[in-house]
Amino acid sequence: MTQPTITKIENGKIVLPKKLRKIWREAKVLIDASQDMISIKRLSKPALTFKQMLDEFQQATRKAKLSKKDMEKVLQEVRKEIYK
């Protein structure tokens, strides 16, 4: 693919060439900006919502057959490590 160019920046909006607009339509991106450069990176996997993370965590603890008491013990140990 040839090096695409930005056609313009107007009112703080970047207009991408048509080919890129089709490819990147509705993509979630990470934007990193410095004084003279802007980098745009497509996020490959959508971030999980808190509910989705909680559901996955609960499924993993059930699968590992961890009790509430086991989890409390693990959390206490992790907190001790983090907040030394």
Phi and psi in degrees as GROMACS dihedral restraints (atoms count N, CA, C in turn):
[ dihedral_restraints ]
;  ai    aj    ak    al  type     phi  dphi    fc
    3     4     5     6     1   -73.5    20    10
    4     5     6     7     1   161.9    20    10
    6     7     8     9     1   -70.1    20    10
    7     8     9    10     1   110.0    20    10
    9    10    11    12     1   -74.0    20    10
   10    11    12    13     1   155.1    20    10
   12    13    14    15     1  -122.2    20    10
   13    14    15    16     1   149.7    20    10
   15    16    17    18     1   -80.3    20    10
   16    17    18    19     1   132.6    20    10
   18    19    20    21     1   -78.1    20    10
   19    20    21    22     1   -36.5    20    10
   21    22    23    24     1  -171.2    20    10
   22    23    24    25     1   161.7    20    10
   24    25    26    27     1  -120.3    20    10
   25    26    27    28     1   118.2    20    10
   27    28    29    30     1  -134.1    20    10
   28    29    30    31     1   126.6    20    10
   30    31    32    33     1    53.5    20    10
   31    32    33    34     1    37.5    20    10
   33    34    35    36     1    77.5    20    10
   34    35    36    37     1     7.6    20    10
   36    37    38    39     1  -108.8    20    10
   37    38    39    40     1   137.7    20    10
   39    40    41    42     1   -99.0    20    10
   40    41    42    43     1   128.1    20    10
   42    43    44    45     1   -99.0    20    10
   43    44    45    46     1   119.6    20    10
   45    46    47    48     1   -90.1    20    10
   46    47    48    49     1   155.3    20    10
   48    49    50    51     1   -60.5    20    10
   49    50    51    52     1   154.6    20    10
   51    52    53    54     1   -53.3    20    10
   52    53    54    55     1   -43.4    20    10
   54    55    56    57     1   -58.3    20    10
   55    56    57    58     1   -43.0    20    10
   57    58    59    60     1   -70.8    20    10
   58    59    60    61     1   -36.4    20    10
   60    61    62    63     1   -59.1    20    10
   61    62    63    64     1   -40.5    20    10
   63    64    65    66     1   -65.7    20    10
   64    65    66    67     1   -43.5    20    10
   66    67    68    69     1   -70.8    20    10
   67    68    69    70     1   -40.7    20    10
   69    70    71    72     1   -96.5    20    10
   70    71    72    73     1     5.2    20    10
   72    73    74    75     1   -54.3    20    10
   73    74    75    76     1   129.0    20    10
   75    76    77    78     1    61.4    20    10
   76    77    78    79     1    17.9    20    10
   78    79    80    81     1   -76.2    20    10
   79    80    81    82     1   145.6    20    10
   81    82    83    84     1   -89.2    20    10
   82    83    84    85     1   132.9    20    10
   84    85    86    87     1  -131.4    20    10
   85    86    87    88     1   158.9    20    10
   87    88    89    90     1  -109.8    20    10
   88    89    90    91     1   128.1    20    10
   90    91    92    93     1  -112.9    20    10
   91    92    93    94     1   126.3    20    10
   93    94    95    96     1  -119.6    20    10
   94    95    96    97     1   123.0    20    10
   96    97    98    99     1  -122.8    20    10
   97    98    99   100     1   142.5    20    10
   99   100   101   102     1  -126.6    20    10
  100   101   102   103     1  -171.8    20    10
  102   103   104   105     1   -59.5    20    10
  103   104   105   106     1   -37.1    20    10
  105   106   107   108     1  -126.8    20    10
  106   107   108   109     1    13.2    20    10
  108   109   110   111     1  -151.5    20    10
  109   110   111   112     1   143.8    20    10
  111   112   113   114     1  -123.2    20    10
  112   113   114   115     1   129.6    20    10
  114   115   116   117     1  -115.4    20    10
  115   116   117   118     1   130.8    20    10
  117   118   119   120     1  -119.2    20    10
  118   119   120   121     1   124.2    20    10
  120   121   122   123     1  -124.8    20    10
  121   122   123   124     1   130.5    20    10
  123   124   125   126     1   -70.7    20    10
  124   125   126   127     1   133.8    20    10
  126   127   128   129     1   -82.7    20    10
  127   128   129   130     1   122.1    20    10
  129   130   131   132     1   -73.0    20    10
  130   131   132   133     1   -34.3    20    10
  132   133   134   135     1  -127.8    20    10
  133   134   135   136     1   130.6    20    10
  135   136   137   138     1   -61.0    20    10
  136   137   138   139     1   143.4    20    10
  138   139   140   141     1   -67.0    20    10
  139   140   141   142     1   145.8    20    10
  141   142   143   144     1   -78.3    20    10
  142   143   144   145     1   146.7    20    10
  144   145   146   147     1   -76.1    20    10
  145   146   147   148     1   165.3    20    10
  147   148   149   150     1   -59.4    20    10
  148   149   150   151     1   -40.6    20    10
  150   151   152   153     1   -61.5    20    10
  151   152   153   154     1   -44.1    20    10
  153   154   155   156     1   -63.2    20    10
  154   155   156   157     1   -41.8    20    10
  156   157   158   159     1   -63.2    20    10
  157   158   159   160     1   -43.3    20    10
  159   160   161   162     1   -62.0    20    10
  160   161   162   163     1   -44.5    20    10
  162   163   164   165     1   -59.7    20    10
  163   164   165   166     1   -45.0    20    10
  165   166   167   168     1   -63.7    20    10
  166   167   168   169     1   -40.6    20    10
  168   169   170   171     1   -63.6    20    10
  169   170   171   172     1   -44.8    20    10
  171   172   173   174     1   -63.5    20    10
  172   173   174   175     1   -40.8    20    10
  174   175   176   177     1   -63.2    20    10
  175   176   177   178     1   -41.7    20    10
  177   178   179   180     1   -66.0    20    10
  178   179   180   181     1   -40.2    20    10
  180   181   182   183     1   -68.6    20    10
  181   182   183   184     1   -36.7    20    10
  183   184   185   186     1   -65.0    20    10
  184   185   186   187     1   -43.2    20    10
  186   187   188   189     1   -63.2    20    10
  187   188   189   190     1   -37.7    20    10
  189   190   191   192     1   -82.0    20    10
  190   191   192   193     1    -3.0    20    10
  192   193   194   195     1    56.8    20    10
  193   194   195   196     1    45.3    20    10
  195   196   197   198     1   -89.1    20    10
  196   197   198   199     1   133.3    20    10
  198   199   200   201     1   -84.8    20    10
  199   200   201   202     1   170.0    20    10
  201   202   203   204     1   -61.8    20    10
  202   203   204   205     1   -38.1    20    10
  204   205   206   207     1   -63.9    20    10
  205   206   207   208     1   -42.0    20    10
  207   208   209   210     1   -60.0    20    10
  208   209   210   211     1   -44.6    20    10
  210   211   212   213     1   -65.0    20    10
  211   212   213   214     1   -40.9    20    10
  213   214   215   216     1   -61.8    20    10
  214   215   216   217     1   -39.7    20    10
  216   217   218   219     1   -64.1    20    10
  217   218   219   220     1   -45.3    20    10
  219   220   221   222     1   -62.2    20    10
  220   221   222   223     1   -44.2    20    10
  222   223   224   225     1   -62.0    20    10
  223   224   225   226     1   -40.9    20    10
  225   226   227   228     1   -61.8    20    10
  226   227   228   229     1   -42.1    20    10
  228   229   230   231     1   -64.5    20    10
  229   230   231   232     1   -42.5    20    10
  231   232   233   234     1   -65.2    20    10
  232   233   234   235     1   -43.1    20    10
  234   235   236   237     1   -61.2    20    10
  235   236   237   238     1   -39.7    20    10
  237   238   239   240     1   -61.1    20    10
  238   239   240   241     1   -41.8    20    10
  240   241   242   243     1   -66.2    20    10
  241   242   243   244     1   -42.3    20    10
  243   244   245   246     1   -70.6    20    10
  244   245   246   247     1   -42.0    20    10
  246   247   248   249     1  -105.2    20    10
  247   248   249   250     1    40.9    20    10
